[in-house]
């Protein structure tokens, strides 16, 4: 069923296309949009569950989640693009070029955001849903910004389709992302090698798992910390 049009609200007037598209994708009959709860405006309410869609960093969500989880079940929905098409547009919005980004995200990228509040994953009222998407990333040229991209600024992200989704209801669910063939004792270099990811992301993953008592530090190899699964 197509969701009813939401009334204009301070939270929707500046809403980005990806955020709006994910709300429409998530909508089910009976859901309510933009509902005030405990001093916050919630993206979508389904029965007793508050659904918050966070397309950018988690750091801005820490205070809001901490307050809401005390009395409510919260589902935090976060998109990670498995495939991105980069569109460069002129000032009138006409497409100048299209190309595929070489970067392909996975559910592991969740840890880059969880570093903002890893302990909250242990709250039984919190469920995290990673939505794996195919997206268009629209860039517009602004010579005064984004010098690393030669002035091409990311203007917005647009949802093409949802490829899959993964739900994490408890800290133990996060351990399903740890490779089964990882040695009993490992460093973040080992973790990065087995996952095929950047060392920085492996460090963020190890940090989150350690804060949740899922792995523990047991030794050092030179400057590298050695971890093992807790228990």
C-alpha positions as CSV (number, residue, x, y, z in Angstrom):
1,X,0.0,0.0,0.0
2,X,1.3,3.5,-0.8
3,X,1.8,5.6,2.3
4,X,-0.4,8.6,2.8
5,X,1.3,12.0,2.2
6,X,2.8,13.3,5.4
7,X,1.9,16.8,6.5
8,X,4.8,19.3,6.1
9,X,6.8,19.3,9.3
10,X,10.1,20.9,10.4
11,X,11.6,17.4,10.1
12,X,10.4,16.8,6.6
13,X,10.9,20.2,4.9
14,X,14.6,19.6,4.5
15,X,14.3,15.8,4.2
16,X,16.8,14.2,1.8
17,X,15.5,11.9,-1.0
18,X,17.2,8.8,0.4
19,X,15.6,9.3,3.8
20,X,12.2,9.9,2.3
21,X,12.4,6.9,0.0
22,X,13.4,4.6,2.9
23,X,10.4,5.7,4.9
24,X,8.1,4.9,2.0
25,X,9.9,1.5,1.5
26,X,9.5,0.7,5.2
27,X,5.9,1.8,5.5
28,X,3.1,-0.7,6.3
29,X,-0.6,-0.2,6.7
30,X,-1.3,1.4,10.0
31,X,2.1,3.1,10.5
32,X,2.3,6.8,11.4
33,X,4.8,9.3,10.2
34,X,6.5,12.1,12.1
35,X,5.1,11.4,15.5
36,X,6.1,13.5,18.6
37,X,7.4,11.2,21.4
38,X,9.1,12.4,24.6
39,X,10.2,15.7,23.0
40,X,11.5,14.1,19.8
41,X,9.9,13.6,16.4
42,X,10.0,10.0,15.3
43,X,10.2,9.1,11.6
44,X,7.7,6.3,11.8
45,X,5.7,4.5,14.6
46,X,4.5,1.0,14.1
47,X,2.5,-0.2,17.1
48,X,4.7,0.1,20.1
49,X,7.9,0.4,18.1
50,X,9.6,3.6,17.1
51,X,11.4,3.4,13.8
52,X,14.3,5.9,13.2
53,X,16.0,6.0,9.8
54,X,19.5,7.3,10.0
55,X,21.2,7.7,6.7
56,X,24.3,9.5,8.0
57,X,26.5,9.2,11.1
58,X,25.2,7.8,14.4
59,X,27.0,10.3,16.7
60,X,24.1,12.8,16.5
61,X,21.7,10.0,17.6
62,X,23.3,9.1,20.9
63,X,21.3,11.4,23.2
64,X,18.0,10.8,21.4
65,X,18.5,7.0,21.6
66,X,19.6,7.1,25.2
67,X,16.3,8.9,26.1
68,X,14.0,6.8,24.0
69,X,15.3,3.4,24.9
70,X,14.4,4.0,28.5
71,X,10.7,3.6,27.8
72,X,10.3,2.4,24.2
73,X,11.3,-0.2,21.7
74,X,13.4,1.4,19.0
75,X,14.3,0.1,15.5
76,X,17.3,2.0,14.0
77,X,17.4,1.6,10.3
78,X,20.6,2.4,8.5
79,X,21.3,2.1,4.8
80,X,24.7,0.9,3.4
81,X,25.1,1.0,-0.3
82,X,26.4,-2.2,-1.9
83,X,26.4,-0.5,-5.3
84,X,26.6,3.2,-6.0
85,X,26.3,5.1,-9.3
86,X,27.8,8.6,-9.3
87,X,25.9,11.2,-11.3
88,X,27.5,14.6,-11.9
89,X,25.0,17.3,-12.7
90,X,25.2,20.9,-13.9
91,X,23.6,23.8,-12.1
92,X,20.2,23.1,-13.8
93,X,20.3,19.4,-12.7
94,X,21.2,18.0,-16.2
95,X,23.3,14.9,-15.9
96,X,26.8,15.4,-17.3
97,X,28.3,12.0,-16.6
98,X,27.5,8.6,-15.0
99,X,29.9,6.1,-13.5
100,X,29.9,3.2,-11.1
101,X,31.8,3.7,-7.8
102,X,34.4,1.0,-7.2
103,X,33.4,0.8,-3.5
104,X,30.9,-1.8,-2.4
105,X,29.6,-1.6,1.1
106,X,28.7,-4.6,3.3
107,X,27.0,-5.0,6.7
108,X,30.5,-4.8,8.3
109,X,30.4,-1.1,7.6
110,X,27.9,-0.8,10.4
111,X,30.8,-0.8,12.9
112,X,32.1,2.5,11.5
113,X,29.0,4.1,13.0
114,X,28.5,1.9,16.1
115,X,31.7,3.3,17.6
116,X,29.5,6.3,18.6
117,X,27.6,4.1,21.1
118,X,28.6,0.4,21.1
119,X,27.1,-0.3,24.6
120,X,23.6,0.7,23.4
121,X,23.5,-2.5,21.3
122,X,23.2,-4.4,24.6
123,X,19.9,-2.6,25.4
124,X,17.0,-5.1,24.8
125,X,14.8,-2.3,23.5
126,X,17.1,-1.6,20.6
127,X,17.0,-3.4,17.2
128,X,19.3,-2.3,14.4
129,X,18.4,-3.0,10.8
130,X,21.0,-2.6,8.1
131,X,19.4,-2.0,4.7
132,X,21.7,-2.9,1.8
133,X,20.9,-0.6,-1.0
134,X,21.7,0.3,-4.6
135,X,21.9,4.1,-4.8
136,X,22.5,7.1,-7.1
137,X,24.9,9.6,-5.6
138,X,24.3,13.1,-7.1
139,X,27.3,15.5,-7.2
140,X,27.2,19.2,-8.1
141,X,30.3,21.3,-8.8
142,X,31.2,23.9,-6.2
143,X,34.8,25.2,-6.6
144,X,34.9,26.4,-3.0
145,X,34.2,23.0,-1.5
146,X,35.3,19.3,-1.6
147,X,38.8,20.0,-2.8
148,X,39.6,16.3,-2.6
149,X,36.9,15.7,-5.2
150,X,38.0,18.7,-7.3
151,X,35.0,20.7,-6.2
152,X,32.4,18.0,-6.8
153,X,30.1,18.1,-3.8
154,X,27.8,15.3,-2.8
155,X,24.4,16.9,-3.0
156,X,22.1,14.0,-2.3
157,X,21.7,10.2,-2.3
158,X,18.8,8.5,-4.1
159,X,17.5,5.1,-3.5
160,X,17.4,2.8,-6.6
161,X,16.4,-0.4,-4.8
162,X,16.8,-2.3,-1.6
163,X,19.0,-5.4,-2.3
164,X,18.8,-7.0,1.2
165,X,18.5,-6.3,4.9
166,X,20.1,-7.7,8.0
167,X,18.7,-7.4,11.5
168,X,20.7,-7.3,14.7
169,X,18.7,-7.8,17.9
170,X,21.5,-8.4,20.4
171,X,25.3,-8.2,20.7
172,X,25.6,-11.9,19.9
173,X,24.1,-11.1,16.4
174,X,27.1,-8.9,15.7
175,X,29.4,-11.9,16.2
176,X,27.8,-13.5,13.0
177,X,29.9,-10.9,11.1
178,X,33.2,-12.3,12.5
179,X,34.7,-14.7,10.0
180,X,34.4,-18.3,11.1
181,X,37.9,-19.1,10.0
182,X,39.5,-16.3,12.0
183,X,42.2,-17.7,14.3
184,X,41.4,-18.1,18.0
185,X,43.8,-15.3,18.7
186,X,43.9,-12.5,16.2
187,X,45.0,-8.9,15.6
188,X,43.0,-6.2,13.7
189,X,45.4,-6.9,10.8
190,X,44.2,-10.5,10.8
191,X,40.6,-9.4,11.0
192,X,41.0,-7.0,8.1
193,X,42.7,-9.7,6.0
194,X,39.9,-12.2,6.6
195,X,37.1,-9.6,6.0
196,X,38.8,-8.1,3.0
197,X,38.3,-4.6,4.5
198,X,40.3,-1.6,5.5
199,X,42.4,-1.9,8.7
200,X,40.6,1.1,10.2
201,X,37.2,-0.6,9.9
202,X,38.7,-3.8,11.5
203,X,39.9,-1.6,14.4
204,X,36.4,-0.1,14.8
205,X,34.9,-3.5,14.8
206,X,37.3,-4.8,17.4
207,X,36.6,-1.8,19.6
208,X,32.8,-2.3,19.4
209,X,33.1,-6.0,20.2
210,X,35.4,-5.4,23.1
211,X,33.1,-2.7,24.6
212,X,30.3,-5.3,24.4
213,X,32.5,-8.0,26.1
214,X,32.4,-10.1,23.0
215,X,36.1,-10.2,22.5
216,X,38.9,-9.5,25.0
217,X,42.5,-8.3,24.8
218,X,44.9,-11.1,25.7
219,X,48.4,-10.2,24.4
220,X,50.5,-7.9,22.2
221,X,52.5,-8.6,19.1
222,X,54.9,-5.6,18.9
223,X,52.5,-2.7,18.8
224,X,49.5,-4.8,17.8
225,X,46.9,-5.9,20.4
226,X,45.9,-9.6,20.3
227,X,42.3,-10.4,20.8
228,X,40.3,-13.6,21.4
229,X,36.6,-14.3,21.6
230,X,35.3,-13.8,25.1
231,X,34.5,-16.9,27.1
